[in-house]
Amino acid sequence: MAWRRIDVELWGCNPEGATAAAPADRKVSGPRARPSPPEMCVRLAAGRLAGALRMIDLRARPAERTIPTAEECATVSRAFWHAVREFEAIDRRVDRPEQARCAAAAREVLHPWLLRSDHWSRSYLKPHGYAGDFRTLERIYGLERDPCCDPTKPVVVNLADHLYRSVHSVRAMWHRRRWYAQLVGELLATSNARRPVRILDLASGGSRHTRDVLNDETADGRVELTFLDPDPAALAFIRSWLPSNVRAGTRFLCGSARDVRKLVLDHAGGPFPGFDLVISTDLCHYLGPLAARKLLFEMTRLARPGGLVAVSNFAPEDESRIVKDWLLQWPMVYRQTSAVRDLIPHGHSVGFDRSPDGGLLHALVSVNGSASAPRRDSDWASVSQHAPRPLTIINSDRERIRHTWRRSQKESGL
Ligand SMILES: C[S@@+](CC[C@H](N)C(=O)[O-])C[C@H]1O[C@@H](n2cnc3c(N)ncnc32)[C@H](O)[C@@H]1O
């Protein structure tokens, strides 16, 4: 239970909608009960994958071979995804205690193989004390160009890396990185340098999407960045890559998103005109409805009228949800577009985009300065979620997103 407690403390929330089983199986003790039929099915499906890995290991060792063949990759991938589909079907038809037992059985069979890979073990063990620390994310980004054929790793470790790389949510994060980089890049490219564009990155981690578009030239006098994260190591990491010509004007706020408004205003030390762009790539799906609504309320309040707010949230369509729930104990709150829209205070326009597999939603909100907003912090929860609101569906059409940018910039005299 200790892990779960740390998770909740760090994210500052109770993920009411989170579906993953509590990590009760971290110590399995006492006499083993006879497995139920669903658990037997789980053990069979997981056992097929473990068996395939064992056979490959036995064949490769005497040949001193560490690089998997294409056929071995395909065999292991088939067995893995067959097992995952089986887990999903079982997860749908059994109650929660049985889900927890089945998930524990899957881990018991597969972890001895999967956790030999740094990617699987880091995601499961959570060395910063919670899921999705910035180092884990940095490794995920690094995987995009990694063929998982390291001759200094055993063949089964290369295969486990290869499986991790095939997980839909991992791929969706690569897409998310580009999506935000494009958003930030477009804002920088169209700024006419009358004043720097002000960007706030909440739960920034290493802010890879910003790093992708910032260099001495793009950053030169054009941008004023604020990063917020409760992990000082993440902020130190950003300092390590930030171009020297923006470092001096950059604000680093070490704290929780819960306190973002106070932290921003304290640092501004005077009237604050609002950010042109407020982003949070990877926070919303760790928050239950109340905390997530508070987050969106604060984000829209910190943006200037006509500014933009962007957040992402994994959706129920994420085909790798069971991998995270069962094998990694990486709980999230999966939301449909309607549920994400309901988090946004009414009066603002919102459009949605998705990762190519459909499992990760990106919401882009155009902030309406005259939107009726709650007056006090404590009022945010009472925002009517059912009131009709104007909607601009921006969709995945890049041209329309650009159009929104230009209009917003013209209005603000940027
Ligand atoms: C999964 S990482 C995302 C990093 C980065 N935004 C990205 O997309 O690569 C999530 C980040 O949220 C931070 N975090 C955890 N709890 C938080 C909280 N209550 N408020 C703000 N950030 C939080 C973590 O320290 C971590 O750096």
The ligand as an SDF file (V2000), in Angstrom:
LIG
                    3D

 27 29  0  0  0  0  0  0  0  0999 V2000
    4.5220   11.6900  -16.6730 C   0  0  0  0  0  0  0  0  0  0  0  0
    5.4800   13.1030  -16.2630 S   0  0  0  0  0  0  0  0  0  0  0  0
    5.1890   14.1290  -17.6320 C   0  0  0  0  0  0  0  0  0  0  0  0
    6.3660   14.9530  -17.9750 C   0  0  0  0  0  0  0  0  0  0  0  0
    6.1870   15.8430  -19.1880 C   0  0  0  0  0  0  0  0  0  0  0  0
    5.0630   16.7500  -19.0420 N   0  0  0  0  0  0  0  0  0  0  0  0
    6.0820   15.0260  -20.4470 C   0  0  0  0  0  0  0  0  0  0  0  0
    5.0220   15.0140  -21.0830 O   0  0  0  0  0  0  0  0  0  0  0  0
    7.0670   14.3940  -20.8030 O   0  0  0  0  0  0  0  0  0  0  0  0
    4.4800   13.7640  -15.0500 C   0  0  0  0  0  0  0  0  0  0  0  0
    5.1070   14.8520  -14.2170 C   0  0  0  0  0  0  0  0  0  0  0  0
    4.1230   15.3210  -13.2890 O   0  0  0  0  0  0  0  0  0  0  0  0
    4.7570   15.6600  -12.0940 C   0  0  0  0  0  0  0  0  0  0  0  0
    3.7590   15.6840  -10.9880 N   0  0  0  0  0  0  0  0  0  0  0  0
    3.4260   14.7140  -10.1230 C   0  0  0  0  0  0  0  0  0  0  0  0
    2.5050   15.1490   -9.2530 N   0  0  0  0  0  0  0  0  0  0  0  0
    2.2320   16.4420   -9.5760 C   0  0  0  0  0  0  0  0  0  0  0  0
    1.3890   17.4630   -9.0370 C   0  0  0  0  0  0  0  0  0  0  0  0
    0.6060   17.2190   -7.9970 N   0  0  0  0  0  0  0  0  0  0  0  0
    1.4030   18.6740   -9.6190 N   0  0  0  0  0  0  0  0  0  0  0  0
    2.1920   18.9400  -10.6810 C   0  0  0  0  0  0  0  0  0  0  0  0
    3.0150   18.0060  -11.2350 N   0  0  0  0  0  0  0  0  0  0  0  0
    3.0330   16.7820  -10.6910 C   0  0  0  0  0  0  0  0  0  0  0  0
    5.8170   14.6050  -11.9430 C   0  0  0  0  0  0  0  0  0  0  0  0
    6.8730   15.0300  -11.0810 O   0  0  0  0  0  0  0  0  0  0  0  0
    6.2850   14.3810  -13.3800 C   0  0  0  0  0  0  0  0  0  0  0  0
    7.4070   15.1540  -13.6920 O   0  0  0  0  0  0  0  0  0  0  0  0
  1  2  1  0
  2  3  1  0
  2 10  1  0
  3  4  1  0
  4  5  1  0
  5  6  1  0
  5  7  1  0
  7  8  2  0
  7  9  1  0
 10 11  1  0
 11 12  1  0
 11 26  1  0
 12 13  1  0
 13 14  1  0
 13 24  1  0
 14 15  1  0
 14 23  1  0
 15 16  2  0
 16 17  1  0
 17 18  1  0
 17 23  2  0
 18 19  1  0
 18 20  2  0
 20 21  1  0
 21 22  2  0
 22 23  1  0
 24 25  1  0
 24 26  1  0
 26 27  1  0
M  CHG  2   2   1   9  -1
M  END
$$$$
